[in-house]
Amino acid sequence: MSSIFPPTAINGDQITLPDGTIYEFSDAANGGPRWDKIGGSGGSAVWASDGAGGYKLDTSSITDAMVIDDSGVVTLADDSVLALGASATTTTTLQTLSNTNGIVGSLQASGNDFVAKIGQASGAFYIDANSGADLFKITNGGIITGTGSVPASITGGTSDGIVVSDDGRFYFGSDSNGFKAQMLFYNPSGQAASMGSNDIDFFIKPGNAGGDIYIRNYDNTDDALRIREDGLITGTSSVPTDITTGAVDGLVIDNLGSIRMAKDITPAQTHIDFFNPNGLIAELQTSSVDFVQKLGTTGAFKHQDSSGNNLLTLAWNGIITGTSSNPIDGTQDGLVIQNLGQIRSSRNTTSAAPHRYFYNPNGLIAELQTSGRDFLIKVLGDVILQSNDGAYAIILDETSGTFFANSDNTQANGSASKRWSVIYAGTGSINTSDETEKTFHELSEDQEWDKVLNAVEKTEIKAFQFNDAIELKGAENARMHFGVGAQTLKANLEAEGLDPFKYAVLCWDEWEAEYEDVFETEIVTPAKEAVLDEEGNVLEEAVEEVTKEVKVGEKCVLEAGSRYGIRYDEFQAIKAAVYDRKIQQLETRLAALEV
C-alpha cells in the first residue's frame, strides 16, 4: 500500500491517484485508520485496517473485495478483478514476482500486448492444477511441455479441447463424429489450411481454393512432397542417391510424378502389397535384377480400357487371354491377343514384313513373315513339322529344299480317307528295287503264279469317269480315265481259288467316322456399365461380359467308310508277265508247226 498511500497521514489528509480517484484519510478517533474514496469515477471504496497489520478494500458492492495482509499476500474476493495500469505505451512492468532467488517473473504491458516474463535464465512459466501437478510449462528456451495425465475426456472424445502432454505431444479432442477442424492455419490470404477429424478419419485440408499441401526440406528450397488441391501428387526435384542405389528401404516421389522405391537387399523383396476384402491380391517385388509382379493367391493381372473392358489378362495359372474385340485391320503395326486365345498380328505394309522373330544362342533362327497375300516361314536351318511325341516329322531341308520324313519308310503321304487329288512331278516315283532288300520267289513253274496271271488276264482295262467328277462337272464335262476295277480283280483272284489280299497289287482300307465337338457361348457374367454420381465419380465399376465355351454336342465331319485300290505299278508288272506267257505260248506253238 505504501506505493499508493503515504506511510503517515493525519485525519483529513487527501491524495489523488493517477486515474483521478481521490481518497481522504480518517484516523482512529474518526473510525480509522482508513482511506475513503471521495472523488473520481465509479462507486464508493474504503481502504481500512484489517486489524492484523494489513488493509482491506470494501467497495459499494463487494465487502473485502481485496485484502493485503502484513506479509504482502493479496487476496481477491470471488467477484473482484485486479486491474493493473500503466500510463505509458512502452514496455512497463506492472507487477514483479520475487522469492529468495530474486525476481522470478513479471507482468508487463507493451502497447497492446500483455507479457508474462520469466525472470531467471533457468526458470520456466508454469500453469498448475490445484493439486500442484503441472498442466502447462514454457521454459526460458521456449520449450513447451504439459501434463503427465491426459484427461480421459480428451482421449475419449467427450470434450472439445487441446492438451499438451509432458512428453511434448499435442492431444486434440472433439465431442463430435462429424468433420471438425481442430487446428487452423491463417495468413494474410485468410485460412490457409486446417487439420481435423471426421469419425475415425484424419484430415489435412487446404483452406482456400487453389491451395496445396507441402512437405518441404529444412532450408525451404525443395518440395519433398506436394499434394495439390485437385489431388495431384508431386515431389522432390532431387532424388536421394541412396534410393537410386538401393542403399535404403524407402520411397520417393519426384517432381515429374515418378515413384521410386528402394530395398537395401537383393533377394526377393516386396515393394508394394495390394489388398481388398479377400486378402492379399498382388505384390510388386524385386529380386536381384528382376522385377516381379506376383499374385497373392488366385486371380489374374488385367489391363483394361477406360470403360473397364479387359484388353489383356494373365491368369494365376499362366494362361493369357485378351480383348473381345479385334482392332487389328492391317492398317497399323501391332499385335492383339483375343479372349479366345487368338493372337492377331498386323503390319502396315504389303511388302515382306516380319511378324515374329525366334532366337537361341545361335542367333536368329526363324521368322514368320507376310508378303502381299503370302505367309512365309524363313529359317536358318531345316523346317521341321513334328508330332508331339517326336515319332513322326516332316522336314524341309535348308540346303536342297528336299521335303522328306524324319525316318525311313515309316510315314504315308495321305490316307485312304484323305487323299491328294493330283501329284505333279517332273519324273516318276522311284520304288525300292535293291535286291539286297528283297526275298525273291521263283513262280515260273508255280501253279499259283499261273492262277495270278489268269486272274489279271481276265481283268480288263476299261474307260471310266469318276463319280465325284460327274457330280461336280456333269457327265459331258467329266474327263475320261482308263484303268481296271479293284473289285473285278478281287473276284477274278477268288475265282482262281486264291486269297486276293495275299497280293499287294490289291488294296483295301477302312476308316472310322470322325467327329468334332460343337460348342456354344455361355454368358457367365453379364456386362454392366459403370455407375457414376452427378460429379462423374465412379460408384460402381464397370463389369466386362465374361463368357465360356460349353460343349453341347458333336458333329460328324467324316463318315465311316472303306475303299479298294490298285497298285498300278505291280498290276502292270503282272500284266507284262501275262504278255510274256502269251508270247512263250505262241512261240511254242509256232515251233511245233515248223517241225
C-alpha positions in Angstrom: 0.0 0.0 0.0 3.0 2.3 0.5 3.3 2.8 -3.2 -0.3 4.2 -3.3 -0.8 5.9 0.0 1.8 7.8 2.1 3.2 5.9 5.1 1.9 8.5 7.6 -1.2 10.7 7.5 -3.4 12.8 9.8 -7.1 13.0 9.9 -8.4 14.8 6.8 -5.4 14.3 4.5 -6.3 13.7 0.9 -4.5 12.0 -2.1 -5.3 12.0 -5.8 -4.3 8.8 -7.7 -3.1 8.9 -11.4 -6.6 7.9 -12.6 -8.2 10.9 -10.9 -9.6 9.0 -7.9 -9.4 11.0 -4.6 -9.0 9.3 -1.2 -9.3 11.0 2.3 -7.7 9.7 5.5 -9.6 9.1 8.8 -7.6 8.4 12.0 -8.6 6.1 14.8 -10.6 8.7 16.5 -12.8 9.0 13.4 -13.3 5.3 12.7 -9.9 4.6 11.1 -7.3 4.2 10.2 -8.8 4.1 6.7 -8.8 5.9 3.4 -12.2 6.7 1.9 -12.9 7.3 -1.7 -14.4 10.7 -2.0 -13.9 11.6 -5.7 -13.4 10.1 -9.2 -15.4 7.7 -11.3 -17.1 4.5 -10.1 -18.8 3.7 -6.8 -17.5 4.2 -3.2 -14.4 2.4 -1.9 -12.8 2.2 1.5 -9.3 1.1 2.5 -9.4 0.1 6.2 -7.2 -1.7 8.6 -7.9 -5.4 8.8 -6.9 -5.4 12.4 -3.8 -7.6 11.8 -1.4 -5.1 10.4 -2.8 -5.2 6.9 -5.5 -3.4 4.8 -8.7 -4.5 3.3 -10.8 -2.9 0.5 -14.6 -2.5 0.7 -16.4 -1.3 -2.4 -20.0 -0.2 -2.8 -20.9 -3.7 -4.0 -18.3 -6.0 -2.5 -17.1 -6.3 1.1 -13.4 -7.4 1.4 -13.0 -7.0 -2.3 -9.2 -7.2 -1.8 -7.2 -7.9 1.4 -3.4 -7.2 1.7 -2.0 -8.8 4.9 1.1 -7.7 6.7 3.2 -10.2 4.7 2.1 -8.7 1.4 -0.2 -11.5 0.3 -3.1 -10.2 -1.8 -6.5 -11.9 -1.6 -9.3 -11.1 -4.0 -13.0 -11.8 -3.5 -14.6 -14.2 -6.0 -16.3 -11.3 -7.8 -13.3 -9.0 -7.7 -10.9 -8.1 -10.6 -7.4 -6.7 -10.0 -6.6 -4.2 -12.8 -3.0 -3.0 -13.2 -2.4 0.1 -15.3 0.4 1.9 -16.9 0.5 5.5 -18.1 2.9 4.7 -21.0 2.6 2.6 -24.2 6.2 1.4 -24.0 7.0 -1.8 -22.1 6.0 -1.2 -18.5 6.3 -3.7 -15.6 3.0 -3.8 -13.8 3.9 -6.5 -11.3 7.0 -8.3 -10.3 7.1 -11.7 -8.6 10.1 -12.5 -6.4 11.5 -15.0 -4.0 14.9 -15.6 -2.4 16.4 -16.2 -5.8 15.3 -12.7 -6.8 12.8 -11.7 -9.4 11.4 -14.9 -10.9 8.8 -13.3 -13.1 6.9 -10.1 -14.0 3.7 -9.0 -15.7 4.2 -6.3 -18.3 2.3 -4.1 -20.7 3.7 -3.1 -24.0 1.5 -1.2 -26.4 -1.5 -3.5 -27.0 0.4 -6.6 -25.7 0.4 -8.3 -22.4 3.6 -10.0 -21.4 4.3 -12.7 -18.8 8.1 -12.6 -18.5 10.3 -15.3 -16.9 12.8 -13.6 -14.6 15.5 -16.3 -14.3 17.6 -17.9 -17.1 16.9 -21.4 -15.7 13.3 -20.5 -14.9 10.0 -21.5 -16.6 6.4 -20.4 -16.8 4.0 -22.9 -15.2 0.3 -23.4 -15.1 -0.5 -25.9 -12.3 -3.6 -27.7 -11.2 -4.9 -27.2 -7.6 -3.1 -30.4 -6.7 0.2 -28.8 -7.8 0.7 -31.0 -10.9 2.0 -29.2 -13.9 -0.7 -28.6 -16.6 1.4 -26.3 -18.8 5.1 -25.4 -18.8 7.1 -23.0 -21.0 10.9 -23.0 -20.4 13.1 -19.9 -20.9 14.2 -21.5 -24.2 10.6 -21.7 -25.4 10.1 -25.5 -25.0 6.5 -26.3 -24.2 5.5 -29.4 -22.2 2.4 -30.2 -20.3 0.6 -32.7 -18.1 1.6 -36.2 -17.3 -2.0 -37.3 -17.2 -4.0 -36.6 -20.4 -7.7 -36.3 -19.4 -9.9 -39.2 -20.5 -12.5 -36.7 -21.8 -9.9 -35.7 -24.4 -8.8 -39.2 -25.4 -12.4 -40.5 -25.2 -13.7 -37.7 -27.4 -16.2 -36.3 -24.9 -14.7 -32.8 -24.7 -13.5 -30.2 -27.2 -10.1 -29.0 -26.3 -6.3 -29.2 -26.5 -3.9 -30.8 -24.1 -0.1 -30.8 -24.2 1.5 -33.9 -22.5 4.7 -33.9 -20.5 6.4 -35.7 -23.4 5.7 -32.8 -25.8 2.7 -34.3 -27.6 -0.5 -32.4 -28.5 -3.8 -34.0 -27.9 -6.9 -32.6 -29.7 -10.3 -33.6 -28.5 -13.7 -33.4 -30.3 -17.0 -34.4 -28.9 -18.5 -34.8 -32.4 -18.1 -37.6 -35.1 -18.7 -35.1 -37.9 -15.9 -33.2 -39.5 -14.4 -30.7 -37.1 -11.3 -28.6 -37.8 -9.1 -28.9 -34.7 -6.2 -26.8 -35.9 -6.5 -23.8 -38.2 -3.7 -22.0 -40.1 -4.0 -18.5 -41.3 -2.0 -16.0 -43.4 -2.9 -12.6 -45.0 -4.9 -14.5 -47.6 -7.1 -16.0 -45.0 -7.4 -19.5 -43.7 -4.6 -21.4 -45.4 -5.2 -24.9 -44.0 -6.9 -26.9 -41.3 -6.3 -30.2 -39.6 -9.2 -32.1 -38.1 -11.1 -35.3 -37.7 -14.2 -36.9 -39.0 -15.4 -40.1 -37.3 -12.3 -42.3 -37.5 -10.6 -40.3 -40.2 -7.9 -37.6 -40.0 -7.9 -34.7 -42.5 -5.3 -32.2 -43.6 -7.3 -29.7 -45.7 -6.3 -26.6 -47.7 -8.3 -23.6 -46.6 -8.5 -21.8 -49.9 -9.4 -22.8 -53.5 -6.2 -23.5 -55.3 -4.3 -24.1 -52.1 -1.8 -27.0 -51.9 -0.3 -29.1 -49.1 3.5 -29.1 -49.0 6.2 -31.0 -47.1 9.5 -29.2 -47.6 13.1 -29.7 -46.8 14.8 -27.9 -43.9 16.1 -24.9 -45.9 12.8 -24.4 -47.8 14.5 -24.9 -51.2 12.7 -28.0 -52.4 9.3 -29.7 -52.1 9.8 -33.2 -50.6 6.1 -33.8 -51.2 3.3 -31.7 -52.6 -0.4 -32.5 -52.8 -2.4 -30.2 -54.9 -6.0 -29.2 -54.1 -7.2 -31.4 -57.0 -5.3 -34.4 -55.6 -2.3 -34.4 -57.9 0.9 -35.5 -56.0 4.4 -34.5 -57.0 7.6 -34.5 -55.1 11.3 -33.6 -54.9 13.4 -32.4 -57.8 16.4 -34.1 -56.2 16.0 -37.9 -55.7 18.4 -39.1 -53.0 21.2 -41.3 -54.3 20.6 -43.9 -51.5 17.2 -44.5 -53.2 18.6 -44.9 -56.7 21.4 -47.1 -55.5 19.2 -49.3 -53.3 21.1 -48.4 -50.1 17.9 -47.8 -48.0 14.4 -49.1 -47.7 12.1 -46.3 -48.8 10.0 -44.5 -51.4 10.4 -41.1 -53.1 8.0 -39.2 -55.4 9.9 -36.9 -57.7 8.6 -33.6 -59.3 7.9 -35.4 -62.6 5.4 -37.7 -60.9 7.7 -40.8 -60.9 7.6 -43.1 -57.8 10.9 -44.5 -56.9 11.1 -47.4 -54.4 14.2 -49.0 -52.9 15.0 -52.1 -50.9 18.5 -52.5 -49.5 18.7 -56.2 -50.2 18.9 -58.2 -53.5 16.9 -61.4 -52.6 13.1 -61.2 -53.4 11.6 -58.2 -51.6 8.1 -56.8 -51.8 7.8 -53.1 -52.6 4.0 -52.8 -52.8 1.2 -55.0 -51.5 -2.4 -54.8 -52.7 -5.3 -55.9 -50.5 -9.1 -56.0 -50.6 -11.7 -57.8 -48.5 -10.4 -61.1 -50.0 -7.0 -60.5 -48.5 -3.6 -60.1 -50.3 -4.4 -59.8 -54.0 -1.0 -58.9 -55.6 2.6 -57.8 -54.9 5.2 -55.9 -56.8 8.7 -57.2 -56.0 12.3 -57.0 -56.9 14.7 -60.0 -56.9 18.3 -59.3 -57.8 18.0 -57.6 -61.3 14.4 -58.9 -61.9 11.1 -57.1 -61.4 8.3 -59.4 -60.3 4.5 -59.0 -60.4 3.1 -61.6 -58.0 -0.5 -62.7 -57.4 -1.4 -63.2 -53.8 -3.4 -66.4 -54.2 -5.6 -66.9 -57.4 -7.0 -64.2 -59.6 -5.4 -62.5 -62.6 -3.4 -59.5 -63.8 -5.7 -57.4 -66.0 -5.1 -54.4 -68.3 -8.3 -52.6 -69.0 -9.6 -49.7 -71.1 -11.3 -46.7 -69.7 -14.7 -48.5 -69.8 -13.4 -51.4 -67.7 -13.1 -53.9 -70.7 -10.3 -56.4 -70.4 -7.5 -55.7 -73.0 -5.1 -58.3 -71.6 -5.5 -60.9 -68.8 -2.7 -63.0 -67.3 -4.4 -65.6 -65.1 -2.7 -67.1 -61.9 -2.0 -70.3 -63.8 -0.2 -68.5 -66.6 -3.0 -68.5 -69.2 -3.1 -65.3 -71.3 -6.2 -64.0 -72.9 -7.2 -60.7 -74.3 -9.8 -58.4 -75.7 -13.2 -59.5 -77.1 -12.8 -57.0 -80.0 -10.4 -57.0 -82.9 -8.9 -53.6 -83.6 -6.3 -55.0 -85.9 -7.1 -54.5 -89.6 -3.7 -54.3 -91.3 -3.5 -50.5 -91.3 -1.2 -50.4 -88.3 1.8 -52.3 -86.9 0.8 -54.2 -83.8 -0.4 -57.3 -82.1 -3.6 -58.2 -80.3 -4.5 -61.2 -78.1 -8.2 -62.0 -78.1 -10.2 -63.5 -75.3 -10.4 -66.8 -77.1 -6.6 -67.1 -77.1 -6.1 -66.0 -80.7 -3.0 -63.9 -81.5 -3.5 -61.4 -84.3 -0.5 -59.7 -85.8 -0.6 -56.7 -88.2 2.0 -55.0 -90.4 1.0 -51.8 -92.3 2.7 -52.8 -95.5 2.2 -55.3 -98.3 5.9 -55.8 -98.8 7.7 -58.6 -97.0 7.5 -57.8 -93.3 8.5 -60.0 -90.3 5.8 -60.5 -87.7 7.7 -62.9 -85.3 11.4 -63.5 -84.7 12.8 -66.6 -82.9 16.2 -66.7 -81.4 18.5 -69.0 -79.5 22.3 -68.9 -78.7 23.0 -69.4 -82.4 21.2 -66.1 -83.1 18.2 -65.5 -85.3 16.7 -68.9 -86.1 13.4 -68.2 -87.8 11.0 -65.5 -88.9 7.3 -65.5 -89.6 6.5 -63.0 -92.4 3.8 -61.7 -94.6 4.3 -60.5 -98.2 1.3 -59.4 -100.2 -1.2 -62.3 -99.7 1.6 -64.8 -98.9 2.6 -66.2 -95.5 6.3 -67.0 -95.2 8.3 -69.2 -92.8 12.0 -68.3 -93.0 14.6 -70.3 -91.1 18.3 -70.6 -90.6 18.2 -74.4 -90.6 15.6 -77.0 -91.6 11.9 -76.5 -91.3 10.5 -79.4 -89.2 6.9 -80.3 -88.5 6.9 -82.8 -85.7 4.4 -84.9 -83.8 4.0 -84.3 -80.1 6.0 -87.5 -79.1 8.6 -86.8 -81.8 7.9 -90.2 -83.5 6.9 -88.6 -86.8 8.1 -85.5 -88.6 8.2 -83.8 -92.0 11.4 -82.0 -92.8 12.2 -79.3 -95.4 16.0 -79.4 -95.9 17.6 -75.9 -95.7 20.2 -76.6 -98.4 18.4 -78.7 -101.0 14.8 -77.8 -100.4 14.0 -81.5 -100.2 10.8 -82.5 -98.4 11.2 -85.8 -96.5 10.1 -87.8 -93.5 12.3 -88.0 -90.4 12.7 -91.8 -90.6 12.9 -94.2 -93.5 9.8 -95.9 -94.8 7.5 -95.2 -91.8 5.1 -92.5 -92.9 2.5 -92.4 -95.6 1.7 -89.4 -97.7 -2.1 -89.0 -97.4 -4.5 -91.7 -96.2 -7.4 -93.8 -97.6 -9.9 -91.2 -96.4 -7.8 -88.1 -97.1 -6.1 -88.4 -100.4 -4.2 -86.0 -102.5 -6.2 -85.2 -105.7 -3.2 -84.8 -108.0 0.6 -85.2 -107.7 2.7 -83.2 -110.2 6.2 -84.4 -110.7 9.0 -83.9 -113.3 9.8 -87.6 -113.3 8.2 -90.7 -112.0 8.4 -92.1 -108.4 11.4 -94.3 -107.5 10.4 -97.5 -105.7 12.8 -99.7 -103.8 14.2 -102.4 -106.2 17.5 -103.2 -104.4 17.8 -107.0 -104.4 19.5 -107.0 -101.1 16.2 -105.8 -99.6 14.1 -108.4 -101.2 13.4 -112.2 -101.0 12.5 -113.5 -104.4 10.2 -116.4 -105.2 10.6 -118.5 -108.4 7.0 -118.5 -109.8 7.7 -119.5 -113.4 6.7 -123.1 -112.8 4.4 -122.4 -109.8 0.7 -123.2 -110.4 -0.2 -120.3 -108.1 1.6 -117.9 -110.4 -0.4 -119.1 -113.4 -3.6 -118.5 -111.4 -2.5 -115.0 -110.6 -1.7 -114.4 -114.3 -5.1 -115.9 -115.2 -6.9 -113.5 -112.9 -5.0 -110.5 -114.2 -5.5 -111.5 -117.8 -9.3 -111.7 -117.1 -9.2 -108.2 -115.6 -9.9 -105.9 -118.5 -8.7 -102.3 -118.9 -11.7 -100.1 -119.3 -12.6 -96.4 -119.8 -14.4 -94.7 -116.9 -15.4 -91.4 -115.3 -15.1 -90.6 -111.6 -18.5 -90.2 -110.0 -17.5 -87.1 -108.0 -16.2 -85.5 -111.2 -19.6 -86.3 -112.9 -21.4 -84.7 -109.9 -19.1 -81.7 -110.0 -18.7 -81.1 -113.8 -21.5 -83.1 -115.3 -21.3 -86.3 -117.4 -20.4 -84.3 -120.5 -17.5 -82.5 -119.0 -16.1 -85.1 -116.6 -12.8 -86.4 -118.1 -12.4 -90.0 -119.3 -9.9 -92.2 -117.4 -8.5 -95.7 -118.2 -7.9 -98.4 -115.7 -9.2 -101.5 -114.0 -11.7 -102.2 -111.3 -10.3 -103.4 -108.0 -13.4 -105.4 -107.1 -13.1 -107.1 -110.5 -9.5 -108.1 -109.8 -10.5 -109.4 -106.4 -13.3 -111.5 -107.9 -11.0 -112.9 -110.5 -8.4 -113.9 -107.9 -11.1 -115.5 -105.8 -12.4 -117.4 -108.9 -8.9 -118.9 -109.2 -9.1 -120.1 -105.6 -6.7 -117.5 -104.3 -6.7 -115.2 -101.3 -6.8 -111.8 -103.1 -5.3 -109.9 -100.2 -2.2 -112.0 -100.2 -1.1 -110.0 -103.1 -0.1 -106.3 -102.6 -1.4 -105.4 -106.0 -4.9 -105.2 -104.4 -5.6 -102.8 -101.5 -8.5 -102.2 -99.2 -8.7 -99.7 -96.4 -11.4 -98.7 -94.0 -11.8 -95.8 -91.5 -13.9 -94.9 -88.6 -16.2 -91.8 -88.6 -14.6 -88.6 -87.3 -16.4 -86.1 -85.1 -15.8 -82.6 -83.9 -17.2 -81.1 -80.7 -19.9 -78.5 -81.0 -19.7 -75.5 -78.6 -22.0 -72.7 -77.7 -21.0 -69.5 -75.9 -22.5 -69.2 -72.5 -22.5 -65.9 -70.5 -21.0 -66.4 -67.1 -21.1 -62.7 -66.0 -23.3 -60.2 -67.9 -21.7 -56.9 -68.9 -22.6 -53.9 -66.8 -21.9 -50.3 -67.3 -20.2 -48.2 -64.6 -22.5 -46.3 -62.2 -21.4 -42.7 -61.7 -22.6 -40.0 -59.4 -23.6 -36.5 -60.6 -20.0 -35.3 -60.5 -18.8 -38.3 -62.6 -17.2 -40.2 -59.7 -17.4 -44.0 -60.0 -19.8 -45.5 -57.6 -19.7 -49.0 -59.1 -17.0 -50.2 -61.5 -18.0 -51.4 -65.0 -18.1 -55.2 -65.4 -17.0 -56.7 -68.7 -19.0 -59.6 -70.0 -17.4 -62.9 -69.2 -18.2 -65.9 -71.3 -17.2 -69.5 -71.6 -17.5 -72.1 -74.4 -19.8 -75.0 -73.4 -19.8 -78.3 -75.3 -23.3 -79.0 -76.5 -22.8 -82.0 -78.8 -20.8 -83.4 -81.7 -21.0 -83.3 -85.4 -19.7 -85.8 -87.9 -17.0 -84.4 -90.2 -16.1 -87.7 -91.9 -18.4 -90.6 -92.4 -17.1 -94.1 -91.7 -16.2 -95.9 -94.9 -13.9 -98.2 -96.9 -12.2 -98.1 -100.3 -10.5 -100.5 -102.7 -7.4 -99.6 -104.5 -4.9 -101.0 -107.1 -1.1 -100.6 -107.1 -0.8 -99.9 -110.8 3.0 -100.4 -110.9 2.5 -104.0 -109.7 -0.6 -104.6 -111.8 1.3 -103.5 -114.9 4.2 -105.8 -114.0 1.8 -108.8 -113.7 0.2 -107.7 -117.0 3.6 -107.7 -118.6 4.1 -111.2 -117.3 0.7 -112.2 -118.9 2.0 -111.0 -122.2 5.3 -112.8 -121.7 3.3 -116.0 -121.1 1.3 -115.5 -124.2 4.4 -114.9 -126.3 6.0 -118.0 -124.9 2.9 -120.0 -125.7 2.8 -118.6 -129.2 6.5 -119.3 -129.8 6.0 -122.9 -128.6 3.1 -123.4 -131.0 5.0 -121.8 -133.8 8.0 -124.0 -133.2 5.7 -127.1 -133.2 4.2 -126.1 -136.6 7.6 -125.6 -138.1 8.6 -129.1 -137.3 
